[in-house]
Amino acid sequence: MKCLIAEDDFISRRILKDLLSGHFDCDIAINGEEAVASFRLSHEGRRPYDLICMDIMMPSMDGQEALRQIRQFEVEMGVPQPHEVKVIMTTALDDPHSVISSYYRGGATSYLVKPITRQKLMQELRQLQLIT
């Protein structure tokens, strides 16, 4: 399975890659623009991502805008909703506005507050039926 980690902070990218690499072939994007470009390339190459872990606050294009563009691209490609990529939004912000904007309005599959632990991440992956 394939995963895209979209995170501007080096340490956070490293932690997520270490946690996910046993289950996924991981690619990295350092901002929202790279995340959207990587997502499009994965579809064009017929190897779409199964999971995207995306930070909300990133330079150049934030995670919320990147998610909006990814969901729009899926609509344009005719991807049925049950087959959309699973997107876990990650952030250091634990405020209701971020949750509502990302999770409910933005089309995120899930939402995790940093620091992300192995236990929290694996539990979330199980709930999303990406691992057993």
Secondary structure, 3 states (H helix, E strand, C coil): CEEEEECCCHHHHHHHHHHHCCCCEEEEECCHHHHHHHHHHHHHCCCCCCEEEEECCCCCCCHHHHHHHHHHHHHHHCCCHHHCCEEEEEECCCCHHHHHHHHHHCCCCEEEECCCCHHHHHHHHHHCCCCC
